[in-house]
Amino acid sequence: MSNTTNAAFYDRVSAELADIEAQGLTKPERVIASRQGPVIKVGGRDVLNFCANNYLGLAGDERVTQAGIKAQEKWGAGTASVRFICGTLEIHKELERAIADYLGFEDTILFAAAFDANGGIFEPLFGAEDAIVSDALNHASIIDGVRLCKAKRYRFATSDMDDLEVQLKQARADGARNIIIATDGAFSMDGYIAKLKDIRALADTYDALIMVDDCHATGFLGPQGRGSYAYHGVEVDFLTGTFGKALGGAMGGFICAKSNVVALLKQRARPYLFSNALSPAVCGSSLEAIRIAAGEEGDALRKQLTANAARYRAAMTEAGFTLQPGEHPIIPVMLGDAKLAQDMAARLLELGVYVIGFSFPVVPRGQARIRTQMSAAHTFEQIDQVVAAFIQAGRELGVIKG
């Protein structure tokens, strides 16, 4: 290959980056110089953090931190291997049992990331004779996992049960051997909670399985924080989730299912077979986070989280901001324009509030927003400070009147 051809490639990359910047779609990475929490150090100063998935406030919890340290001291930095060769430790089995028991499933398989869990669930279980009916707003990891599978693909409009039924009828008419409905339990960019009662009813009618990605629900939605399915009081067949949000905030994913399904996934799921085992430190921290979330302290944290979200929603609505409706601690402030979202986030940082503007391709074009997220670790005073900063920035940029 000639140098001229190589130069043309790099020129094209630079041009694409310039176009992203011109559209206001660049996603800056700001370096954090402190432990995760309601207040973090960015740019040499302390700012209020309202954009983390740290729902229960456990990411910086000293007990969770020390549990990870103790696990690493005992088991080392990692296994230097995949699970089936020489990478399975006792602590991996302990974590699999703990999350399965907490969420009420027979068994669990661990992955290095929740993205890998969603990437590994479909292909081993479903073939060309089967059908996957997927919500249109599902996380990118579900979309990629579906792409890796040979099953026929159907898509229904988000939370539109009439459209879901149309797709289920079509899949049955097309002769699908097995049908699986795939949905986020809570949609990460909007905070919508899936209508799992209605989905369960349709699944029963059309003899379909249900897969739920509960990354933004496990630990804080439903009784004991067991997730969106518990919130709605229904059963699902497969549950994917993460230790990287409410349950410690590190990383790592899992699939909960019946024991024979987990056994097959351990033989066939490529992200499991060809990735190193989850680090002992992550396992130790996650185990401690599960212990806290499952008990009375977890109930108190969930109560505080609910109160924080209600206070913030009420104050922001009264101020004149447009919010996505719902009950979830994900509370998007809708702005529409990508550049406006970036400018608003930059101004809020100047005012001492760390939030991020989201735009295409993370959200659809014309639906740019600042996705704010509540934590049980936030105080009412901090929430009021953030609302005041939003009001100041919103008035300066013409988002609200006054």
KOLBA-702125 format. One line per field, with one value per residue (C-alpha): residue number from 0; x, y, z. Coordinates in steps of 0.2 Angstrom, whole numbers, plus 5000, padded with zeros to 4 digits. Example, Ala and Ser with C-alpha at 12.3 -4.5 7.8 and 13.67 -1.06 7.14 Angstrom:
BEGIN
seq	c(0/1)
xx	c(5062/5068)
yy	c(4978/4995)
zz	c(5039/5036)
***
This chain:
BEGIN
seq	c(0/1/2/3/4/5/6/7/8/9/10/11/12/13/14/15/16/17/18/19/20/21/22/23/24/25/26/27/28/29/30/31/32/33/34/35/36/37/38/39/40/41/42/43/44/45/46/47/48/49/50/51/52/53/54/55/56/57/58/59/60/61/62/63/64/65/66/67/68/69/70/71/72/73/74/75/76/77/78/79/80/81/82/83/84/85/86/87/88/89/90/91/92/93/94/95/96/97/98/99/100/101/102/103/104/105/106/107/108/109/110/111/112/113/114/115/116/117/118/119/120/121/122/123/124/125/126/127/128/129/130/131/132/133/134/135/136/137/138/139/140/141/142/143/144/145/146/147/148/149/150/151/152/153/154/155/156/157/158/159/160/161/162/163/164/165/166/167/168/169/170/171/172/173/174/175/176/177/178/179/180/181/182/183/184/185/186/187/188/189/190/191/192/193/194/195/196/197/198/199/200/201/202/203/204/205/206/207/208/209/210/211/212/213/214/215/216/217/218/219/220/221/222/223/224/225/226/227/228/229/230/231/232/233/234/235/236/237/238/239/240/241/242/243/244/245/246/247/248/249/250/251/252/253/254/255/256/257/258/259/260/261/262/263/264/265/266/267/268/269/270/271/272/273/274/275/276/277/278/279/280/281/282/283/284/285/286/287/288/289/290/291/292/293/294/295/296/297/298/299/300/301/302/303/304/305/306/307/308/309/310/311/312/313/314/315/316/317/318/319/320/321/322/323/324/325/326/327/328/329/330/331/332/333/334/335/336/337/338/339/340/341/342/343/344/345/346/347/348/349/350/351/352/353/354/355/356/357/358/359/360/361/362/363/364/365/366/367/368/369/370/371/372/373/374/375/376/377/378/379/380/381/382/383/384/385/386/387/388/389/390/391/392/393/394/395/396/397/398/399/400/401)
xx	c(5000/5007/5011/4998/4984/4989/4989/4972/4965/4972/4966/4948/4949/4954/4940/4928/4934/4932/4915/4910/4917/4908/4891/4894/4895/4912/4911/4925/4933/4936/4949/4943/4957/4947/4936/4919/4906/4893/4908/4923/4938/4939/4951/4959/4943/4928/4912/4895/4894/4876/4880/4887/4878/4882/4864/4867/4883/4893/4907/4917/4911/4925/4918/4917/4934/4942/4933/4941/4958/4957/4952/4966/4978/4972/4970/4982/4979/4971/4971/4981/4969/4952/4940/4940/4959/4965/4956/4941/4944/4934/4928/4921/4910/4905/4900/4890/4881/4878/4871/4860/4853/4850/4841/4831/4838/4846/4863/4874/4888/4901/4908/4922/4909/4890/4893/4900/4885/4873/4886/4887/4869/4860/4872/4874/4856/4846/4849/4842/4825/4822/4817/4822/4810/4819/4814/4819/4828/4838/4856/4870/4876/4860/4859/4877/4873/4858/4869/4880/4866/4858/4840/4827/4826/4810/4809/4795/4793/4798/4786/4773/4763/4752/4768/4776/4761/4761/4780/4776/4762/4773/4787/4775/4768/4785/4787/4799/4805/4808/4804/4814/4808/4823/4822/4831/4823/4826/4832/4848/4846/4827/4824/4809/4805/4800/4782/4786/4769/4762/4777/4775/4757/4761/4775/4763/4751/4763/4774/4789/4804/4810/4827/4829/4845/4844/4860/4851/4839/4848/4851/4838/4822/4809/4809/4826/4832/4831/4827/4813/4806/4804/4797/4783/4781/4784/4797/4809/4819/4836/4843/4859/4866/4882/4893/4898/4883/4873/4883/4900/4903/4918/4915/4910/4893/4883/4868/4856/4846/4841/4856/4856/4856/4871/4880/4877/4883/4899/4903/4898/4898/4913/4916/4916/4927/4940/4941/4951/4942/4935/4948/4947/4946/4930/4923/4927/4920/4904/4901/4901/4890/4877/4878/4874/4860/4851/4849/4841/4854/4850/4831/4837/4848/4834/4822/4834/4837/4818/4817/4831/4824/4807/4814/4825/4811/4799/4811/4817/4799/4795/4810/4803/4815/4808/4811/4808/4794/4796/4801/4818/4834/4839/4832/4836/4835/4829/4838/4836/4852/4868/4879/4867/4869/4888/4888/4876/4886/4902/4893/4887/4905/4910/4896/4903/4892/4898/4886/4888/4878/4872/4869/4870/4874/4871/4853/4843/4847/4837/4835/4851/4850/4859/4856/4856/4857/4853/4862/4857/4873/4867/4860/4845/4857/4867/4852/4846/4863/4862/4845/4851/4866/4854/4843/4857/4864/4847/4843/4860/4858/4840/4834/4822/4814/4819)
yy	c(5000/5017/5031/5042/5030/5029/5048/5049/5038/5049/5064/5056/5052/5070/5077/5066/5072/5090/5087/5080/5096/5107/5099/5101/5082/5080/5071/5078/5067/5077/5070/5066/5068/5060/5045/5044/5052/5066/5079/5075/5085/5091/5104/5106/5111/5102/5101/5093/5077/5074/5062/5046/5029/5028/5026/5020/5030/5014/5018/5027/5018/5014/4996/4992/4999/4989/4973/4975/4978/4963/4952/4958/4955/4937/4932/4944/4956/4943/4926/4929/4917/4914/4905/4887/4886/4891/4907/4902/4907/4903/4921/4920/4906/4915/4931/4920/4912/4929/4938/4924/4922/4941/4942/4926/4915/4898/4903/4916/4918/4932/4943/4956/4969/4971/4975/4957/4949/4957/4953/4935/4930/4928/4919/4903/4901/4906/4901/4905/4896/4908/4926/4941/4955/4970/4987/5001/5010/4996/4999/4997/4981/4973/4979/4972/4956/4953/4957/4943/4930/4922/4923/4933/4951/4961/4978/4986/5005/5009/5003/5001/4986/4986/4986/4973/4962/4965/4959/4944/4939/4941/4931/4917/4918/4917/4900/4905/4890/4901/4919/4930/4948/4959/4975/4986/4986/5005/5014/5023/5039/5042/5034/5025/5009/4995/4989/4972/4967/4970/4962/4947/4945/4946/4934/4921/4924/4921/4908/4919/4921/4937/4945/4960/4971/4978/4988/5004/4995/4982/4987/5001/4997/4986/4976/4974/4983/4967/4976/4981/4963/4964/4982/4975/4958/4947/4934/4934/4921/4930/4945/4954/4966/4975/4978/4994/5005/5003/4988/4995/5005/4996/4985/4967/4960/4945/4934/4927/4912/4894/4883/4873/4890/4896/4879/4881/4899/4894/4882/4893/4912/4919/4934/4922/4909/4921/4935/4935/4932/4946/4953/4948/4966/4969/4953/4958/4975/4968/4956/4969/4980/4966/4963/4982/4983/4967/4973/4986/4999/4996/5000/5016/5021/5017/5028/5042/5040/5041/5057/5065/5061/5068/5084/5087/5084/5095/5110/5108/5107/5123/5132/5129/5115/5101/5084/5067/5060/5045/5039/5034/5043/5046/5063/5070/5089/5090/5104/5098/5106/5097/5113/5120/5104/5105/5124/5121/5107/5118/5133/5122/5116/5134/5135/5120/5106/5091/5085/5079/5084/5070/5071/5060/5046/5042/5049/5053/5069/5084/5076/5082/5083/5084/5067/5071/5056/5056/5046/5041/5050/5067/5079/5090/5105/5099/5096/5113/5120/5111/5117/5135/5132/5125/5141/5153/5144/5141/5159/5164/5153/5156/5139/5146/5163/5175)
zz	c(5000/4995/5007/4997/5001/5019/5019/5012/5025/5039/5030/5030/5049/5052/5041/5050/5067/5061/5055/5072/5080/5068/5072/5091/5093/5101/5117/5128/5142/5158/5169/5187/5201/5215/5221/5213/5223/5225/5224/5213/5209/5190/5184/5201/5210/5218/5208/5211/5201/5194/5179/5187/5187/5206/5211/5229/5232/5234/5221/5234/5249/5260/5264/5246/5243/5257/5251/5234/5242/5253/5238/5228/5242/5243/5225/5216/5202/5191/5184/5168/5160/5154/5165/5157/5157/5174/5177/5189/5207/5222/5223/5205/5211/5226/5216/5204/5218/5227/5212/5207/5225/5226/5210/5212/5198/5197/5191/5184/5172/5174/5160/5160/5155/5154/5135/5134/5142/5130/5116/5121/5126/5109/5097/5108/5112/5096/5077/5060/5065/5079/5081/5091/5094/5101/5108/5096/5110/5117/5122/5109/5117/5114/5096/5093/5102/5090/5075/5080/5080/5064/5071/5062/5068/5072/5080/5090/5095/5112/5125/5111/5116/5100/5089/5100/5097/5078/5078/5088/5077/5062/5070/5073/5055/5049/5058/5072/5082/5097/5100/5112/5117/5121/5131/5143/5160/5161/5146/5150/5140/5145/5161/5155/5164/5152/5153/5159/5165/5147/5139/5151/5146/5127/5130/5138/5124/5110/5119/5119/5131/5139/5140/5151/5152/5170/5171/5175/5188/5198/5216/5217/5208/5215/5232/5239/5223/5213/5197/5184/5184/5203/5202/5191/5200/5185/5180/5165/5157/5155/5165/5160/5172/5179/5194/5186/5192/5208/5214/5217/5201/5195/5180/5175/5169/5171/5164/5176/5170/5173/5177/5160/5150/5160/5158/5139/5139/5148/5134/5119/5124/5115/5126/5141/5133/5126/5139/5155/5171/5181/5192/5211/5216/5206/5213/5231/5229/5221/5234/5247/5237/5235/5254/5257/5243/5249/5267/5277/5273/5255/5259/5267/5252/5240/5250/5249/5231/5228/5238/5229/5212/5217/5224/5209/5196/5205/5206/5188/5182/5192/5185/5167/5161/5149/5158/5152/5162/5174/5191/5187/5195/5177/5173/5156/5154/5135/5125/5107/5099/5101/5102/5115/5126/5125/5129/5143/5151/5149/5158/5172/5175/5177/5190/5199/5192/5182/5169/5151/5136/5126/5107/5091/5089/5108/5106/5090/5081/5087/5104/5113/5131/5148/5157/5175/5187/5206/5219/5236/5242/5236/5250/5247/5249/5234/5224/5227/5222/5206/5202/5205/5193/5180/5182/5180/5165/5157/5158/5151/5136/5133/5138/5151/5153/5167)
***
